[in-house]
């Protein structure tokens, strides 16, 4: 099992987001080079295949855990799939991912994201959150850490 994770507070105001589906970040958009660096790292994670999201817009790039390595609980995945994270298009720069419930709540409390509207409505577990796109290199590292936590959750390494 992975050790507990300590998350720092995000600086500044939260970005504006759409309150319903499609759930998107409307301002404070991550610079394109940071989005691409994040995707480069995300797509290189072990036992992951990239592809379309089972729930998001066509320009969204998703991570799917290879079935033989998807040992996380159902609450680590989108619907009945192996998708555990997706990065929205360049005009948005945010991402949706799943984290253990306590870690998702901490990320929200410390300003890094918000619950997905379907989680707010109780139609999915409170493990599904939007992470705001990274505005600078320091934020990229924190977002990357959270993506790795999501990957570990999907792999069954964090329960």
URWOBEL-V393708 format. One record per helix or strand. SS is the DSSP state (@ for helix, = for strand). FROM is the first residue (numbers start at 1). LEN is the number of residues. If there is no record, write none. Layout:
BEGIN
ss: (SS:SS)
from: (FROM:FROM)
len: (LEN:LEN)
END
This chain:
BEGIN
ss: (=:=:@:=:=:@:@:=:=:@:=:@:=:@)
from: (17:25:32:48:61:67:74:83:95:101:113:117:128:137)
len: (1:1:12:4:5:3:3:5:4:9:3:4:4:18)
END
